[in-house]
């Protein structure tokens, strides 16, 4: 049964944001008290967090789909929906997060380091939040945004200072078991070690970690044996120690040939040429092993290697090897710059960045941008007022002006968003400017205060006075009373 997994593909989905509420406050003697729809709650996010107690990705191998909870919708009475709970996934120290194409998204090193793998969707605004002086009673609310969903690849790369590399059964597990408190599986057959073992070693004032990497064989960098599975675990190491078997009985093998083979595999894997190397000629407690070590030592030193004759059984030479590894680790730590403060990189938006782009694609015009695409997701297209509000927002952002500039004509196809979730419509320029033309979109005439009764009575009185004046003038004309109408006006009338 598999007990160690260092690479998994995981599908993570954040929670959706809750929808906003469109509601009007009503109570006795106040049936239309204004909009009181609350906002929707935020969706929960999926967060990866380094936990020092976790050493494998096995849990996600068995359960590769994880989803956070959704936010709740808003309600009347200005009640905001509850926020969805974040889903925190513990991962081992040294986990690298990538997308399906292999692009690195995060390198999680250090206990407590976190990365938001999928962000929760925003909650939609209720109509009370959309109300303004011009839009006193919106009859719509914004929809909650869907949570982010993505496929990620997690790879575990051991965080160790020293990596022990070599052929299967070279004695790597035996060495790490005697120089540290690690208790790896040890047996007299190849590929005994199926997982990288970590041990903590103390040499004087230096404390460092050693990784026992499973055995490498020719072709490991191309996937043969277990090499490709675990070569990634040497990437973070400061020192590489070649453990060479001086007591092997396999034909065609000797310490020099083994070293050349392992170096060739490391070179094929790449990225390890700058690491200092040490050579441990192991199993010198065996008579033939000591003789072979004496023969090959001079050749290894001529090649520039520091050579140590060691034995895990008799513990010969382990102290010297231990302090040599500690010295290199200490020097590497001293040479590494210390970052006292976390640096925050600010990347301001360009001055001429409109926040969206319009491109022509096969006779259609595609609009891409964070704001336009988010606004489309928030719009309830079954509500004409909500569609008009979207048109207003796009017009204020400058989308309509940009369409004119790139040559769009009335009736042309306009696409907003990416291919998989785009909104397609025939462009009508007057629609985008409709809100400005109407001026009163979103207002409810029931909320307008009626004119006082005394004003209506005054208008009626004015009407009676005008009627009486017209009657008196007609009566004077009929009776022929002097002064009623000037005599010089007869011809004109």
RADANOR-V79285 format. One record per residue. N is the residue number from 0. RES is the residue in one letter. PHI is phi in whole degrees, -180 to 180 (* if undefined). NEAR is the number of other C-alpha atoms within 8 Angstrom. Layout:
n->[N | N]
res->[RES | RES]
phi->[PHI | PHI]
near->[NEAR | NEAR]
This chain:
n->[0 | 1 | 2 | 3 | 4 | 5 | 6 | 7 | 8 | 9 | 10 | 11 | 12 | 13 | 14 | 15 | 16 | 17 | 18 | 19 | 20 | 21 | 22 | 23 | 24 | 25 | 26 | 27 | 28 | 29 | 30 | 31 | 32 | 33 | 34 | 35 | 36 | 37 | 38 | 39 | 40 | 41 | 42 | 43 | 44 | 45 | 46 | 47 | 48 | 49 | 50 | 51 | 52 | 53 | 54 | 55 | 56 | 57 | 58 | 59 | 60 | 61 | 62 | 63 | 64 | 65 | 66 | 67 | 68 | 69 | 70 | 71 | 72 | 73 | 74 | 75 | 76 | 77 | 78 | 79 | 80 | 81 | 82 | 83 | 84 | 85 | 86 | 87 | 88 | 89 | 90 | 91 | 92 | 93 | 94 | 95 | 96 | 97 | 98 | 99 | 100 | 101 | 102 | 103 | 104 | 105 | 106 | 107 | 108 | 109 | 110 | 111 | 112 | 113 | 114 | 115 | 116 | 117 | 118 | 119 | 120 | 121 | 122 | 123 | 124 | 125 | 126 | 127 | 128 | 129 | 130 | 131 | 132 | 133 | 134 | 135 | 136 | 137 | 138 | 139 | 140 | 141 | 142 | 143 | 144 | 145 | 146 | 147 | 148 | 149 | 150 | 151 | 152 | 153 | 154 | 155 | 156 | 157 | 158 | 159 | 160 | 161 | 162 | 163 | 164 | 165 | 166 | 167 | 168 | 169 | 170 | 171 | 172 | 173 | 174 | 175 | 176 | 177 | 178 | 179 | 180 | 181 | 182 | 183 | 184 | 185 | 186 | 187 | 188 | 189 | 190 | 191 | 192 | 193 | 194 | 195 | 196 | 197 | 198 | 199 | 200 | 201 | 202 | 203 | 204 | 205 | 206 | 207 | 208 | 209 | 210 | 211 | 212 | 213 | 214 | 215 | 216 | 217 | 218 | 219 | 220 | 221 | 222 | 223 | 224 | 225 | 226 | 227 | 228 | 229 | 230 | 231 | 232 | 233 | 234 | 235 | 236 | 237 | 238 | 239 | 240 | 241 | 242 | 243 | 244 | 245 | 246 | 247 | 248 | 249 | 250 | 251 | 252 | 253 | 254 | 255 | 256 | 257 | 258 | 259 | 260 | 261 | 262 | 263 | 264 | 265 | 266 | 267 | 268 | 269 | 270 | 271 | 272 | 273 | 274 | 275 | 276 | 277 | 278 | 279 | 280 | 281 | 282 | 283 | 284 | 285 | 286 | 287 | 288 | 289 | 290 | 291 | 292 | 293 | 294 | 295 | 296 | 297 | 298 | 299 | 300 | 301 | 302 | 303 | 304 | 305 | 306 | 307 | 308 | 309 | 310 | 311 | 312 | 313 | 314 | 315 | 316 | 317 | 318 | 319 | 320 | 321 | 322 | 323 | 324 | 325 | 326 | 327 | 328 | 329 | 330 | 331 | 332 | 333 | 334 | 335 | 336 | 337 | 338 | 339 | 340 | 341 | 342 | 343 | 344 | 345 | 346 | 347 | 348 | 349 | 350 | 351 | 352 | 353 | 354 | 355 | 356 | 357 | 358 | 359 | 360 | 361 | 362 | 363 | 364 | 365 | 366 | 367 | 368 | 369 | 370 | 371 | 372 | 373 | 374 | 375 | 376 | 377 | 378 | 379 | 380 | 381 | 382 | 383 | 384 | 385 | 386 | 387 | 388 | 389 | 390 | 391 | 392 | 393 | 394 | 395 | 396 | 397 | 398 | 399 | 400 | 401 | 402 | 403 | 404 | 405 | 406 | 407 | 408 | 409 | 410 | 411 | 412 | 413 | 414 | 415 | 416 | 417 | 418 | 419 | 420 | 421 | 422 | 423 | 424 | 425 | 426 | 427 | 428 | 429 | 430 | 431 | 432 | 433 | 434 | 435 | 436 | 437 | 438 | 439 | 440 | 441 | 442 | 443 | 444 | 445 | 446 | 447 | 448 | 449 | 450 | 451 | 452 | 453 | 454 | 455 | 456 | 457 | 458 | 459 | 460 | 461 | 462 | 463 | 464 | 465 | 466 | 467 | 468 | 469 | 470 | 471 | 472 | 473 | 474 | 475 | 476 | 477 | 478 | 479 | 480 | 481 | 482 | 483 | 484 | 485 | 486 | 487 | 488 | 489 | 490 | 491 | 492]
res->[X | X | X | X | X | X | X | X | X | X | X | X | X | X | X | X | X | X | X | X | X | X | X | X | X | X | X | X | X | X | X | X | X | X | X | X | X | X | X | X | X | X | X | X | X | X | X | X | X | X | X | X | X | X | X | X | X | X | X | X | X | X | X | X | X | X | X | X | X | X | X | X | X | X | X | X | X | X | X | X | X | X | X | X | X | X | X | X | X | X | X | X | X | X | X | X | X | X | X | X | X | X | X | X | X | X | X | X | X | X | X | X | X | X | X | X | X | X | X | X | X | X | X | X | X | X | X | X | X | X | X | X | X | X | X | X | X | X | X | X | X | X | X | X | X | X | X | X | X | X | X | X | X | X | X | X | X | X | X | X | X | X | X | X | X | X | X | X | X | X | X | X | X | X | X | X | X | X | X | X | X | X | X | X | X | X | X | X | X | X | X | X | X | X | X | X | X | X | X | X | X | X | X | X | X | X | X | X | X | X | X | X | X | X | X | X | X | X | X | X | X | X | X | X | X | X | X | X | X | X | X | X | X | X | X | X | X | X | X | X | X | X | X | X | X | X | X | X | X | X | X | X | X | X | X | X | X | X | X | X | X | X | X | X | X | X | X | X | X | X | X | X | X | X | X | X | X | X | X | X | X | X | X | X | X | X | X | X | X | X | X | X | X | X | X | X | X | X | X | X | X | X | X | X | X | X | X | X | X | X | X | X | X | X | X | X | X | X | X | X | X | X | X | X | X | X | X | X | X | X | X | X | X | X | X | X | X | X | X | X | X | X | X | X | X | X | X | X | X | X | X | X | X | X | X | X | X | X | X | X | X | X | X | X | X | X | X | X | X | X | X | X | X | X | X | X | X | X | X | X | X | X | X | X | X | X | X | X | X | X | X | X | X | X | X | X | X | X | X | X | X | X | X | X | X | X | X | X | X | X | X | X | X | X | X | X | X | X | X | X | X | X | X | X | X | X | X | X | X | X | X | X | X | X | X | X | X | X | X | X | X | X | X | X | X | X | X | X | X | X | X | X | X | X | X | X | X | X | X | X | X | X | X | X | X | X | X | X | X | X | X | X | X | X | X | X | X | X | X | X | X | X | X | X | X | X | X | X | X | X | X | X | X]
phi->[* | -67 | -119 | -140 | -134 | -119 | -152 | -140 | -107 | -127 | -101 | -116 | -137 | -80 | -76 | -78 | -75 | -73 | -73 | -73 | -111 | -104 | -145 | -121 | -70 | -137 | -157 | -60 | 66 | -147 | -69 | -127 | -93 | 104 | -69 | -140 | -73 | -86 | -82 | -78 | -80 | -72 | -77 | -73 | -102 | -101 | -122 | -95 | -132 | -73 | -124 | -64 | -83 | -97 | -122 | -148 | -100 | -59 | -59 | -82 | -67 | -85 | -129 | -83 | -121 | -132 | -139 | -84 | -86 | -82 | -77 | -88 | -70 | -73 | -143 | -63 | 75 | 59 | -90 | -84 | -67 | -70 | -81 | -69 | -78 | -70 | -104 | -98 | -108 | -75 | -131 | -70 | -65 | 98 | -81 | -105 | -105 | -133 | -89 | -66 | -87 | 94 | -75 | -75 | -96 | -160 | -122 | -92 | -129 | 104 | -59 | 92 | -65 | -125 | -148 | -83 | -75 | -148 | -86 | -70 | -75 | -74 | -78 | -76 | -78 | -80 | -68 | -68 | -79 | -91 | -69 | -148 | -65 | -87 | -115 | -75 | -138 | -60 | -95 | -150 | -138 | -88 | -79 | -73 | -79 | -68 | -70 | -71 | -131 | -157 | -101 | -125 | -117 | -113 | -122 | -97 | -118 | -57 | -97 | -136 | -85 | -128 | -117 | -93 | -123 | 164 | -64 | -58 | 64 | -80 | 103 | -66 | -63 | -64 | -64 | -68 | -73 | -98 | -95 | -142 | -90 | -66 | -125 | -75 | -72 | -127 | -153 | -97 | -142 | -65 | 57 | -65 | -84 | -108 | -139 | -67 | -105 | -113 | -136 | -100 | -121 | -117 | -135 | 66 | -92 | -101 | -116 | -141 | -114 | -122 | -110 | -94 | -85 | -53 | -56 | -103 | -137 | -56 | 89 | -63 | -67 | -101 | 107 | -79 | 68 | -105 | -61 | -63 | -64 | -124 | -62 | -63 | -78 | -99 | -64 | -90 | -74 | -85 | -127 | -111 | -114 | -81 | -96 | -107 | -84 | -93 | -126 | -71 | -107 | -75 | -67 | 83 | -116 | -156 | -56 | -67 | -66 | -61 | -63 | -63 | -66 | -67 | -63 | -64 | -68 | -65 | -68 | -64 | -68 | 89 | 82 | -123 | -69 | -88 | -83 | -64 | -118 | -126 | -121 | -113 | -82 | -92 | 66 | -77 | -72 | -82 | -52 | -65 | -66 | -65 | -64 | -68 | -64 | -64 | -72 | -91 | -60 | -61 | -64 | -67 | -69 | -64 | -78 | 99 | -91 | -86 | -113 | -130 | -92 | -132 | -150 | -71 | -73 | -96 | 64 | -69 | 72 | -72 | -64 | -62 | -63 | -60 | -72 | -66 | -64 | -63 | -62 | -65 | -63 | -64 | -66 | -67 | -67 | -68 | -77 | -77 | -65 | -96 | -95 | -73 | -122 | -72 | -90 | -107 | -92 | -101 | -122 | -67 | -69 | -60 | -62 | -93 | -84 | -81 | 89 | -159 | -132 | -128 | -128 | -93 | -135 | 54 | 85 | -111 | -120 | -102 | -105 | -124 | 168 | -61 | -69 | -58 | -70 | -69 | -64 | -64 | -64 | -87 | -93 | -90 | -75 | -83 | -113 | -62 | -67 | -67 | -65 | -63 | -65 | -64 | -61 | -61 | -65 | -65 | -67 | -65 | -72 | 102 | -66 | -65 | -62 | -67 | -62 | -62 | -67 | -86 | 100 | -70 | -118 | -59 | 96 | -69 | -82 | -120 | -118 | -114 | 109 | -75 | -62 | -76 | -139 | -84 | -110 | -115 | -154 | -86 | -75 | -124 | -55 | -66 | -65 | -66 | -97 | -60 | -65 | -69 | -73 | -72 | 77 | -125 | -62 | 90 | -94 | -111 | -64 | -68 | -88 | -74 | -70 | -69 | -69 | -59 | -64 | -63 | -67 | -66 | -66 | -64 | -67 | -65 | -64 | -62 | -66 | -66 | -63 | -67 | -64 | -63 | -64 | -64 | -67 | -65 | -65 | -65 | -66 | -66 | -65 | -70 | -80 | 73 | -63 | -63 | 84 | -70 | -138 | -64 | -66 | -71 | -99 | -60 | -67 | -69 | -94]
near->[2 | 4 | 5 | 8 | 10 | 11 | 9 | 12 | 10 | 12 | 11 | 14 | 14 | 19 | 19 | 18 | 23 | 21 | 18 | 20 | 18 | 16 | 11 | 11 | 12 | 8 | 8 | 5 | 4 | 7 | 8 | 10 | 9 | 9 | 13 | 14 | 20 | 20 | 20 | 21 | 19 | 18 | 21 | 19 | 17 | 18 | 13 | 12 | 14 | 15 | 11 | 8 | 5 | 9 | 8 | 11 | 14 | 10 | 7 | 10 | 10 | 6 | 7 | 10 | 8 | 9 | 10 | 15 | 13 | 15 | 18 | 14 | 16 | 18 | 14 | 13 | 8 | 11 | 10 | 11 | 14 | 10 | 11 | 15 | 10 | 10 | 11 | 8 | 8 | 9 | 13 | 14 | 16 | 12 | 13 | 13 | 13 | 13 | 11 | 8 | 5 | 7 | 7 | 9 | 8 | 8 | 9 | 14 | 10 | 8 | 9 | 7 | 9 | 9 | 9 | 9 | 9 | 14 | 11 | 16 | 16 | 14 | 19 | 17 | 17 | 19 | 20 | 14 | 9 | 10 | 12 | 6 | 5 | 10 | 12 | 11 | 13 | 16 | 9 | 11 | 17 | 15 | 15 | 17 | 14 | 11 | 16 | 11 | 9 | 8 | 10 | 12 | 13 | 13 | 10 | 15 | 13 | 12 | 10 | 14 | 13 | 15 | 15 | 13 | 15 | 14 | 13 | 12 | 12 | 10 | 12 | 13 | 12 | 10 | 10 | 13 | 12 | 9 | 9 | 9 | 8 | 10 | 5 | 9 | 7 | 8 | 5 | 6 | 6 | 7 | 9 | 11 | 11 | 7 | 8 | 12 | 10 | 10 | 12 | 11 | 10 | 8 | 9 | 6 | 5 | 8 | 10 | 12 | 11 | 14 | 15 | 13 | 15 | 14 | 14 | 13 | 12 | 8 | 9 | 13 | 12 | 6 | 10 | 11 | 9 | 12 | 14 | 12 | 7 | 12 | 11 | 10 | 13 | 13 | 9 | 10 | 12 | 13 | 14 | 14 | 12 | 12 | 15 | 14 | 14 | 15 | 10 | 7 | 5 | 5 | 4 | 4 | 9 | 9 | 11 | 8 | 8 | 12 | 11 | 8 | 10 | 14 | 8 | 8 | 12 | 10 | 10 | 7 | 8 | 7 | 7 | 8 | 6 | 5 | 8 | 7 | 10 | 12 | 12 | 13 | 15 | 15 | 15 | 15 | 10 | 8 | 7 | 9 | 13 | 12 | 8 | 10 | 12 | 8 | 8 | 10 | 9 | 8 | 8 | 12 | 10 | 7 | 6 | 6 | 10 | 9 | 11 | 11 | 11 | 14 | 14 | 13 | 6 | 6 | 9 | 10 | 10 | 11 | 7 | 8 | 11 | 10 | 10 | 8 | 10 | 12 | 8 | 10 | 13 | 9 | 8 | 9 | 7 | 7 | 6 | 6 | 5 | 4 | 5 | 4 | 4 | 5 | 4 | 4 | 4 | 4 | 4 | 4 | 5 | 5 | 4 | 4 | 7 | 6 | 7 | 12 | 9 | 11 | 8 | 8 | 7 | 4 | 7 | 10 | 14 | 13 | 13 | 12 | 10 | 8 | 8 | 13 | 11 | 9 | 9 | 10 | 10 | 11 | 11 | 10 | 7 | 4 | 8 | 7 | 11 | 13 | 11 | 13 | 9 | 11 | 13 | 13 | 8 | 12 | 12 | 7 | 7 | 8 | 10 | 10 | 8 | 9 | 11 | 9 | 7 | 8 | 6 | 9 | 7 | 8 | 7 | 11 | 11 | 12 | 12 | 13 | 13 | 7 | 5 | 4 | 6 | 9 | 8 | 8 | 7 | 9 | 10 | 8 | 8 | 6 | 9 | 13 | 11 | 11 | 14 | 7 | 6 | 7 | 7 | 8 | 10 | 11 | 10 | 9 | 5 | 6 | 8 | 6 | 5 | 4 | 6 | 6 | 6 | 6 | 8 | 9 | 8 | 8 | 8 | 8 | 8 | 8 | 8 | 8 | 8 | 8 | 8 | 8 | 8 | 8 | 8 | 8 | 9 | 8 | 8 | 10 | 10 | 6 | 6 | 7 | 7 | 5 | 5 | 9 | 7 | 7 | 5 | 5 | 8 | 7 | 5 | 4 | 4]
